[in-house]
Amino acid sequence: MKDEVNFKSCCFTIEDVFNEVDDYIEYYNNHRCQWGLKKMISKQFRNHLLDVA
């Protein structure tokens, strides 16, 4: 996250930081495909494991 979000250019208040972190968590968990998870997003991979078990 520290390499992907430039807090200095977009955050001027603590609320801005909170919003940016929330947005990044949303993106990371629901939109970003990960190679280590068979190219699935985190939520898909978790549900995949629960369906198999």
PDB file of N, H, CA, C and O in Angstrom:
ATOM      1  N   MET A   1       0.826  -1.182   0.000  1.00  0.00           N
ATOM      2  CA  MET A   1       0.000   0.000   0.000  1.00  0.00           C
ATOM      3  C   MET A   1       0.873   1.250   0.000  1.00  0.00           C
ATOM      4  O   MET A   1       0.570   2.217  -0.699  1.00  0.00           O
ATOM      5  N   LYS A   2       1.939   1.240   0.766  1.00  0.00           N
ATOM      6  H   LYS A   2       2.185   0.455   1.334  1.00  0.00           H
ATOM      7  CA  LYS A   2       2.768   2.441   0.848  1.00  0.00           C
ATOM      8  C   LYS A   2       3.412   2.778  -0.490  1.00  0.00           C
ATOM      9  O   LYS A   2       3.754   3.935  -0.735  1.00  0.00           O
ATOM     10  N   ASP A   3       3.582   1.791  -1.356  1.00  0.00           N
ATOM     11  H   ASP A   3       3.305   0.851  -1.157  1.00  0.00           H
ATOM     12  CA  ASP A   3       4.152   2.045  -2.673  1.00  0.00           C
ATOM     13  C   ASP A   3       3.105   2.440  -3.696  1.00  0.00           C
ATOM     14  O   ASP A   3       3.453   3.012  -4.729  1.00  0.00           O
ATOM     15  N   GLU A   4       1.846   2.158  -3.450  1.00  0.00           N
ATOM     16  H   GLU A   4       1.563   1.693  -2.611  1.00  0.00           H
ATOM     17  CA  GLU A   4       0.797   2.405  -4.426  1.00  0.00           C
ATOM     18  C   GLU A   4      -0.022   3.658  -4.153  1.00  0.00           C
ATOM     19  O   GLU A   4      -0.674   4.170  -5.063  1.00  0.00           O
ATOM     20  N   VAL A   5      -0.006   4.164  -2.930  1.00  0.00           N
ATOM     21  H   VAL A   5       0.523   3.749  -2.190  1.00  0.00           H
ATOM     22  CA  VAL A   5      -0.792   5.355  -2.584  1.00  0.00           C
ATOM     23  C   VAL A   5       0.167   6.469  -2.183  1.00  0.00           C
ATOM     24  O   VAL A   5       1.012   6.289  -1.306  1.00  0.00           O
ATOM     25  N   ASN A   6       0.029   7.616  -2.829  1.00  0.00           N
ATOM     26  H   ASN A   6      -0.657   7.762  -3.542  1.00  0.00           H
ATOM     27  CA  ASN A   6       0.858   8.771  -2.501  1.00  0.00           C
ATOM     28  C   ASN A   6       0.060   9.684  -1.568  1.00  0.00           C
ATOM     29  O   ASN A   6      -0.704  10.538  -2.017  1.00  0.00           O
ATOM     30  N   PHE A   7       0.248   9.490  -0.283  1.00  0.00           N
ATOM     31  H   PHE A   7       0.868   8.796   0.082  1.00  0.00           H
ATOM     32  CA  PHE A   7      -0.521  10.239   0.705  1.00  0.00           C
ATOM     33  C   PHE A   7      -0.200  11.724   0.698  1.00  0.00           C
ATOM     34  O   PHE A   7      -1.066  12.542   1.007  1.00  0.00           O
ATOM     35  N   LYS A   8       1.020  12.084   0.352  1.00  0.00           N
ATOM     36  H   LYS A   8       1.724  11.420   0.101  1.00  0.00           H
ATOM     37  CA  LYS A   8       1.416  13.498   0.381  1.00  0.00           C
ATOM     38  C   LYS A   8       0.658  14.340  -0.630  1.00  0.00           C
ATOM     39  O   LYS A   8       0.392  15.517  -0.386  1.00  0.00           O
ATOM     40  N   SER A   9       0.312  13.748  -1.755  1.00  0.00           N
ATOM     41  H   SER A   9       0.528  12.791  -1.952  1.00  0.00           H
ATOM     42  CA  SER A   9      -0.350  14.540  -2.793  1.00  0.00           C
ATOM     43  C   SER A   9      -1.874  14.544  -2.680  1.00  0.00           C
ATOM     44  O   SER A   9      -2.529  15.403  -3.271  1.00  0.00           O
ATOM     45  N   CYS A  10      -2.449  13.598  -1.932  1.00  0.00           N
ATOM     46  H   CYS A  10      -1.917  12.900  -1.452  1.00  0.00           H
ATOM     47  CA  CYS A  10      -3.912  13.513  -1.926  1.00  0.00           C
ATOM     48  C   CYS A  10      -4.536  13.715  -0.551  1.00  0.00           C
ATOM     49  O   CYS A  10      -5.753  13.874  -0.453  1.00  0.00           O
ATOM     50  N   CYS A  11      -3.746  13.714   0.501  1.00  0.00           N
ATOM     51  H   CYS A  11      -2.758  13.586   0.422  1.00  0.00           H
ATOM     52  CA  CYS A  11      -4.321  13.758   1.849  1.00  0.00           C
ATOM     53  C   CYS A  11      -3.832  14.991   2.602  1.00  0.00           C
ATOM     54  O   CYS A  11      -2.635  15.182   2.820  1.00  0.00           O
ATOM     55  N   PHE A  12      -4.789  15.811   2.988  1.00  0.00           N
ATOM     56  H   PHE A  12      -5.761  15.656   2.811  1.00  0.00           H
ATOM     57  CA  PHE A  12      -4.456  17.025   3.718  1.00  0.00           C
ATOM     58  C   PHE A  12      -4.984  16.998   5.151  1.00  0.00           C
ATOM     59  O   PHE A  12      -4.533  17.780   5.988  1.00  0.00           O
ATOM     60  N   THR A  13      -5.932  16.112   5.442  1.00  0.00           N
ATOM     61  H   THR A  13      -6.299  15.478   4.761  1.00  0.00           H
ATOM     62  CA  THR A  13      -6.467  15.969   6.788  1.00  0.00           C
ATOM     63  C   THR A  13      -6.465  14.483   7.152  1.00  0.00           C
ATOM     64  O   THR A  13      -6.270  13.625   6.292  1.00  0.00           O
ATOM     65  N   ILE A  14      -6.680  14.196   8.410  1.00  0.00           N
ATOM     66  H   ILE A  14      -6.839  14.893   9.109  1.00  0.00           H
ATOM     67  CA  ILE A  14      -6.726  12.803   8.860  1.00  0.00           C
ATOM     68  C   ILE A  14      -7.921  12.076   8.239  1.00  0.00           C
ATOM     69  O   ILE A  14      -7.852  10.872   7.991  1.00  0.00           O
ATOM     70  N   GLU A  15      -9.008  12.796   7.987  1.00  0.00           N
ATOM     71  H   GLU A  15      -9.064  13.774   8.188  1.00  0.00           H
ATOM     72  CA  GLU A  15     -10.163  12.191   7.328  1.00  0.00           C
ATOM     73  C   GLU A  15      -9.811  11.765   5.905  1.00  0.00           C
ATOM     74  O   GLU A  15     -10.276  10.726   5.436  1.00  0.00           O
ATOM     75  N   ASP A  16      -8.995  12.560   5.218  1.00  0.00           N
ATOM     76  H   ASP A  16      -8.618  13.404   5.599  1.00  0.00           H
ATOM     77  CA  ASP A  16      -8.534  12.193   3.879  1.00  0.00           C
ATOM     78  C   ASP A  16      -7.721  10.905   3.919  1.00  0.00           C
ATOM     79  O   ASP A  16      -7.852  10.053   3.040  1.00  0.00           O
ATOM     80  N   VAL A  17      -6.887  10.766   4.935  1.00  0.00           N
ATOM     81  H   VAL A  17      -6.781  11.457   5.650  1.00  0.00           H
ATOM     82  CA  VAL A  17      -6.086   9.549   5.080  1.00  0.00           C
ATOM     83  C   VAL A  17      -6.997   8.352   5.321  1.00  0.00           C
ATOM     84  O   VAL A  17      -6.825   7.310   4.689  1.00  0.00           O
ATOM     85  N   PHE A  18      -7.956   8.484   6.215  1.00  0.00           N
ATOM     86  H   PHE A  18      -8.096   9.331   6.729  1.00  0.00           H
ATOM     87  CA  PHE A  18      -8.897   7.391   6.486  1.00  0.00           C
ATOM     88  C   PHE A  18      -9.652   6.986   5.219  1.00  0.00           C
ATOM     89  O   PHE A  18      -9.806   5.799   4.933  1.00  0.00           O
ATOM     90  N   ASN A  19     -10.118   7.975   4.469  1.00  0.00           N
ATOM     91  H   ASN A  19      -9.993   8.940   4.702  1.00  0.00           H
ATOM     92  CA  ASN A  19     -10.849   7.685   3.239  1.00  0.00           C
ATOM     93  C   ASN A  19      -9.962   6.983   2.217  1.00  0.00           C
ATOM     94  O   ASN A  19     -10.405   6.050   1.547  1.00  0.00           O
ATOM     95  N   GLU A  20      -8.722   7.421   2.097  1.00  0.00           N
ATOM     96  H   GLU A  20      -8.362   8.179   2.642  1.00  0.00           H
ATOM     97  CA  GLU A  20      -7.802   6.804   1.143  1.00  0.00           C
ATOM     98  C   GLU A  20      -7.500   5.357   1.532  1.00  0.00           C
ATOM     99  O   GLU A  20      -7.433   4.484   0.667  1.00  0.00           O
ATOM    100  N   VAL A  21      -7.319   5.102   2.824  1.00  0.00           N
ATOM    101  H   VAL A  21      -7.373   5.811   3.527  1.00  0.00           H
ATOM    102  CA  VAL A  21      -7.072   3.740   3.296  1.00  0.00           C
ATOM    103  C   VAL A  21      -8.298   2.871   3.048  1.00  0.00           C
ATOM    104  O   VAL A  21      -8.162   1.739   2.585  1.00  0.00           O
ATOM    105  N   ASP A  22      -9.483   3.372   3.344  1.00  0.00           N
ATOM    106  H   ASP A  22      -9.593   4.291   3.721  1.00  0.00           H
ATOM    107  CA  ASP A  22     -10.717   2.616   3.088  1.00  0.00           C
ATOM    108  C   ASP A  22     -10.867   2.289   1.605  1.00  0.00           C
ATOM    109  O   ASP A  22     -11.232   1.170   1.244  1.00  0.00           O
ATOM    110  N   ASP A  23     -10.584   3.270   0.747  1.00  0.00           N
ATOM    111  H   ASP A  23     -10.287   4.179   1.040  1.00  0.00           H
ATOM    112  CA  ASP A  23     -10.678   3.041  -0.697  1.00  0.00           C
ATOM    113  C   ASP A  23      -9.685   1.975  -1.147  1.00  0.00           C
ATOM    114  O   ASP A  23     -10.015   1.123  -1.972  1.00  0.00           O
ATOM    115  N   TYR A  24      -8.472   2.021  -0.606  1.00  0.00           N
ATOM    116  H   TYR A  24      -8.203   2.713   0.064  1.00  0.00           H
ATOM    117  CA  TYR A  24      -7.463   1.041  -0.999  1.00  0.00           C
ATOM    118  C   TYR A  24      -7.843  -0.360  -0.526  1.00  0.00           C
ATOM    119  O   TYR A  24      -7.659  -1.327  -1.265  1.00  0.00           O
ATOM    120  N   ILE A  25      -8.367  -0.485   0.680  1.00  0.00           N
ATOM    121  H   ILE A  25      -8.517   0.301   1.281  1.00  0.00           H
ATOM    122  CA  ILE A  25      -8.798  -1.786   1.194  1.00  0.00           C
ATOM    123  C   ILE A  25      -9.916  -2.344   0.323  1.00  0.00           C
ATOM    124  O   ILE A  25      -9.921  -3.532   0.004  1.00  0.00           O
ATOM    125  N   GLU A  26     -10.854  -1.502  -0.059  1.00  0.00           N
ATOM    126  H   GLU A  26     -10.850  -0.536   0.200  1.00  0.00           H
ATOM    127  CA  GLU A  26     -11.940  -1.915  -0.955  1.00  0.00           C
ATOM    128  C   GLU A  26     -11.381  -2.414  -2.285  1.00  0.00           C
ATOM    129  O   GLU A  26     -11.784  -3.467  -2.779  1.00  0.00           O
ATOM    130  N   TYR A  27     -10.459  -1.659  -2.854  1.00  0.00           N
ATOM    131  H   TYR A  27     -10.132  -0.804  -2.452  1.00  0.00           H
ATOM    132  CA  TYR A  27      -9.834  -2.059  -4.122  1.00  0.00           C
ATOM    133  C   TYR A  27      -9.079  -3.373  -3.960  1.00  0.00           C
ATOM    134  O   TYR A  27      -9.230  -4.277  -4.782  1.00  0.00           O
ATOM    135  N   TYR A  28      -8.276  -3.489  -2.921  1.00  0.00           N
ATOM    136  H   TYR A  28      -8.153  -2.755  -2.253  1.00  0.00           H
ATOM    137  CA  TYR A  28      -7.431  -4.668  -2.722  1.00  0.00           C
ATOM    138  C   TYR A  28      -8.263  -5.933  -2.531  1.00  0.00           C
ATOM    139  O   TYR A  28      -7.925  -6.985  -3.074  1.00  0.00           O
ATOM    140  N   ASN A  29      -9.331  -5.838  -1.777  1.00  0.00           N
ATOM    141  H   ASN A  29      -9.606  -4.983  -1.336  1.00  0.00           H
ATOM    142  CA  ASN A  29     -10.138  -7.019  -1.477  1.00  0.00           C
ATOM    143  C   ASN A  29     -11.149  -7.378  -2.559  1.00  0.00           C
ATOM    144  O   ASN A  29     -11.536  -8.541  -2.673  1.00  0.00           O
ATOM    145  N   ASN A  30     -11.581  -6.410  -3.350  1.00  0.00           N
ATOM    146  H   ASN A  30     -11.266  -5.465  -3.257  1.00  0.00           H
ATOM    147  CA  ASN A  30     -12.692  -6.664  -4.261  1.00  0.00           C
ATOM    148  C   ASN A  30     -12.397  -6.459  -5.744  1.00  0.00           C
ATOM    149  O   ASN A  30     -13.250  -6.760  -6.579  1.00  0.00           O
ATOM    150  N   HIS A  31     -11.209  -5.954  -6.097  1.00  0.00           N
ATOM    151  H   HIS A  31     -10.516  -5.710  -5.419  1.00  0.00           H
ATOM    152  CA  HIS A  31     -10.953  -5.666  -7.511  1.00  0.00           C
ATOM    153  C   HIS A  31      -9.578  -6.099  -7.992  1.00  0.00           C
ATOM    154  O   HIS A  31      -9.386  -6.249  -9.199  1.00  0.00           O
ATOM    155  N   ARG A  32      -8.633  -6.304  -7.121  1.00  0.00           N
ATOM    156  H   ARG A  32      -8.789  -6.182  -6.140  1.00  0.00           H
ATOM    157  CA  ARG A  32      -7.257  -6.585  -7.504  1.00  0.00           C
ATOM    158  C   ARG A  32      -7.018  -8.088  -7.590  1.00  0.00           C
ATOM    159  O   ARG A  32      -7.119  -8.793  -6.586  1.00  0.00           O
ATOM    160  N   CYS A  33      -6.703  -8.579  -8.787  1.00  0.00           N
ATOM    161  H   CYS A  33      -6.621  -8.006  -9.603  1.00  0.00           H
ATOM    162  CA  CYS A  33      -6.380  -9.994  -8.961  1.00  0.00           C
ATOM    163  C   CYS A  33      -4.961 -10.250  -8.453  1.00  0.00           C
ATOM    164  O   CYS A  33      -4.066  -9.427  -8.651  1.00  0.00           O
ATOM    165  N   GLN A  34      -4.763 -11.386  -7.803  1.00  0.00           N
ATOM    166  H   GLN A  34      -5.490 -12.054  -7.642  1.00  0.00           H
ATOM    167  CA  GLN A  34      -3.467 -11.688  -7.214  1.00  0.00           C
ATOM    168  C   GLN A  34      -2.935 -12.990  -7.783  1.00  0.00           C
ATOM    169  O   GLN A  34      -3.651 -13.990  -7.825  1.00  0.00           O
ATOM    170  N   TRP A  35      -1.686 -12.985  -8.218  1.00  0.00           N
ATOM    171  H   TRP A  35      -1.104 -12.172  -8.183  1.00  0.00           H
ATOM    172  CA  TRP A  35      -1.076 -14.155  -8.825  1.00  0.00           C
ATOM    173  C   TRP A  35      -1.008 -15.314  -7.847  1.00  0.00           C
ATOM    174  O   TRP A  35      -1.200 -16.462  -8.249  1.00  0.00           O
ATOM    175  N   GLY A  36      -0.743 -15.049  -6.584  1.00  0.00           N
ATOM    176  H   GLY A  36      -0.587 -14.117  -6.258  1.00  0.00           H
ATOM    177  CA  GLY A  36      -0.627 -16.115  -5.590  1.00  0.00           C
ATOM    178  C   GLY A  36      -1.954 -16.760  -5.235  1.00  0.00           C
ATOM    179  O   GLY A  36      -1.987 -17.788  -4.560  1.00  0.00           O
ATOM    180  N   LEU A  37      -3.046 -16.163  -5.685  1.00  0.00           N
ATOM    181  H   LEU A  37      -3.019 -15.327  -6.234  1.00  0.00           H
ATOM    182  CA  LEU A  37      -4.380 -16.700  -5.400  1.00  0.00           C
ATOM    183  C   LEU A  37      -5.051 -17.181  -6.685  1.00  0.00           C
ATOM    184  O   LEU A  37      -6.257 -17.011  -6.865  1.00  0.00           O
ATOM    185  N   LYS A  38      -4.275 -17.772  -7.560  1.00  0.00           N
ATOM    186  H   LYS A  38      -3.296 -17.910  -7.414  1.00  0.00           H
ATOM    187  CA  LYS A  38      -4.783 -18.304  -8.834  1.00  0.00           C
ATOM    188  C   LYS A  38      -5.466 -17.225  -9.676  1.00  0.00           C
ATOM    189  O   LYS A  38      -6.468 -17.491 -10.339  1.00  0.00           O
ATOM    190  N   LYS A  39      -4.925 -16.021  -9.647  1.00  0.00           N
ATOM    191  H   LYS A  39      -4.110 -15.805  -9.108  1.00  0.00           H
ATOM    192  CA  LYS A  39      -5.427 -14.862 -10.407  1.00  0.00           C
ATOM    193  C   LYS A  39      -6.849 -14.480 -10.021  1.00  0.00           C
ATOM    194  O   LYS A  39      -7.584 -13.919 -10.834  1.00  0.00           O
ATOM    195  N   MET A  40      -7.236 -14.775  -8.804  1.00  0.00           N
ATOM    196  H   MET A  40      -6.639 -15.230  -8.144  1.00  0.00           H
ATOM    197  CA  MET A  40      -8.560 -14.392  -8.301  1.00  0.00           C
ATOM    198  C   MET A  40      -8.393 -13.222  -7.338  1.00  0.00           C
ATOM    199  O   MET A  40      -7.309 -12.985  -6.806  1.00  0.00           O
ATOM    200  N   ILE A  41      -9.482 -12.501  -7.126  1.00  0.00           N
ATOM    201  H   ILE A  41     -10.363 -12.694  -7.558  1.00  0.00           H
ATOM    202  CA  ILE A  41      -9.468 -11.494  -6.079  1.00  0.00           C
ATOM    203  C   ILE A  41      -9.603 -12.214  -4.740  1.00  0.00           C
ATOM    204  O   ILE A  41     -10.026 -13.369  -4.696  1.00  0.00           O
ATOM    205  N   SER A  42      -9.251 -11.549  -3.665  1.00  0.00           N
ATOM    206  H   SER A  42      -8.907 -10.611  -3.700  1.00  0.00           H
ATOM    207  CA  SER A  42      -9.240 -12.174  -2.337  1.00  0.00           C
ATOM    208  C   SER A  42     -10.578 -12.811  -1.983  1.00  0.00           C
ATOM    209  O   SER A  42     -10.623 -13.935  -1.483  1.00  0.00           O
ATOM    210  N   LYS A  43     -11.663 -12.096  -2.242  1.00  0.00           N
ATOM    211  H   LYS A  43     -11.626 -11.183  -2.648  1.00  0.00           H
ATOM    212  CA  LYS A  43     -12.999 -12.592  -1.898  1.00  0.00           C
ATOM    213  C   LYS A  43     -13.346 -13.849  -2.704  1.00  0.00           C
ATOM    214  O   LYS A  43     -13.918 -14.793  -2.159  1.00  0.00           O
ATOM    215  N   GLN A  44     -13.005 -13.866  -3.997  1.00  0.00           N
ATOM    216  H   GLN A  44     -12.541 -13.099  -4.440  1.00  0.00           H
ATOM    217  CA  GLN A  44     -13.276 -15.038  -4.831  1.00  0.00           C
ATOM    218  C   GLN A  44     -12.492 -16.247  -4.331  1.00  0.00           C
ATOM    219  O   GLN A  44     -13.021 -17.356  -4.264  1.00  0.00           O
ATOM    220  N   PHE A  45     -11.223 -16.024  -3.980  1.00  0.00           N
ATOM    221  H   PHE A  45     -10.792 -15.123  -4.034  1.00  0.00           H
ATOM    222  CA  PHE A  45     -10.388 -17.131  -3.530  1.00  0.00           C
ATOM    223  C   PHE A  45     -10.904 -17.703  -2.216  1.00  0.00           C
ATOM    224  O   PHE A  45     -10.940 -18.921  -2.043  1.00  0.00           O
ATOM    225  N   ARG A  46     -11.298 -16.843  -1.298  1.00  0.00           N
ATOM    226  H   ARG A  46     -11.268 -15.854  -1.439  1.00  0.00           H
ATOM    227  CA  ARG A  46     -11.842 -17.299  -0.027  1.00  0.00           C
ATOM    228  C   ARG A  46     -13.106 -18.126  -0.248  1.00  0.00           C
ATOM    229  O   ARG A  46     -13.267 -19.190   0.349  1.00  0.00           O
ATOM    230  N   ASN A  47     -13.995 -17.641  -1.100  1.00  0.00           N
ATOM    231  H   ASN A  47     -13.864 -16.776  -1.585  1.00  0.00           H
ATOM    232  CA  ASN A  47     -15.225 -18.387  -1.388  1.00  0.00           C
ATOM    233  C   ASN A  47     -14.923 -19.693  -2.116  1.00  0.00           C
ATOM    234  O   ASN A  47     -15.609 -20.691  -1.898  1.00  0.00           O
ATOM    235  N   HIS A  48     -13.916 -19.699  -2.969  1.00  0.00           N
ATOM    236  H   HIS A  48     -13.359 -18.888  -3.146  1.00  0.00           H
ATOM    237  CA  HIS A  48     -13.482 -20.907  -3.668  1.00  0.00           C
ATOM    238  C   HIS A  48     -13.038 -21.965  -2.656  1.00  0.00           C
ATOM    239  O   HIS A  48     -13.382 -23.139  -2.788  1.00  0.00           O
ATOM    240  N   LEU A  49     -12.283 -21.549  -1.657  1.00  0.00           N
ATOM    241  H   LEU A  49     -12.003 -20.595  -1.549  1.00  0.00           H
ATOM    242  CA  LEU A  49     -11.815 -22.490  -0.638  1.00  0.00           C
ATOM    243  C   LEU A  49     -12.973 -23.007   0.206  1.00  0.00           C
ATOM    244  O   LEU A  49     -12.992 -24.182   0.572  1.00  0.00           O
ATOM    245  N   LEU A  50     -13.926 -22.159   0.516  1.00  0.00           N
ATOM    246  H   LEU A  50     -13.911 -21.204   0.218  1.00  0.00           H
ATOM    247  CA  LEU A  50     -15.066 -22.575   1.332  1.00  0.00           C
ATOM    248  C   LEU A  50     -15.973 -23.530   0.562  1.00  0.00           C
ATOM    249  O   LEU A  50     -16.562 -24.435   1.152  1.00  0.00           O
ATOM    250  N   ASP A  51     -16.089 -23.337  -0.757  1.00  0.00           N
ATOM    251  H   ASP A  51     -15.610 -22.602  -1.237  1.00  0.00           H
ATOM    252  CA  ASP A  51     -16.923 -24.228  -1.572  1.00  0.00           C
ATOM    253  C   ASP A  51     -16.307 -25.603  -1.722  1.00  0.00           C
ATOM    254  O   ASP A  51     -17.025 -26.602  -1.775  1.00  0.00           O
ATOM    255  N   VAL A  52     -14.980 -25.669  -1.790  1.00  0.00           N
ATOM    256  H   VAL A  52     -14.397 -24.858  -1.747  1.00  0.00           H
ATOM    257  CA  VAL A  52     -14.290 -26.947  -1.966  1.00  0.00           C
ATOM    258  C   VAL A  52     -14.315 -27.769  -0.691  1.00  0.00           C
ATOM    259  O   VAL A  52     -14.437 -28.993  -0.727  1.00  0.00           O
ATOM    260  N   ALA A  53     -14.198 -27.085   0.429  1.00  0.00           N
ATOM    261  H   ALA A  53     -14.098 -26.091   0.458  1.00  0.00           H
ATOM    262  CA  ALA A  53     -14.096 -27.806   1.712  1.00  0.00           C
ATOM    263  C   ALA A  53     -15.377 -28.420   2.154  1.00  0.00           C
ATOM    264  O   ALA A  53     -15.427 -29.051   3.209  1.00  0.00           O
TER     265      ALA A  53
END
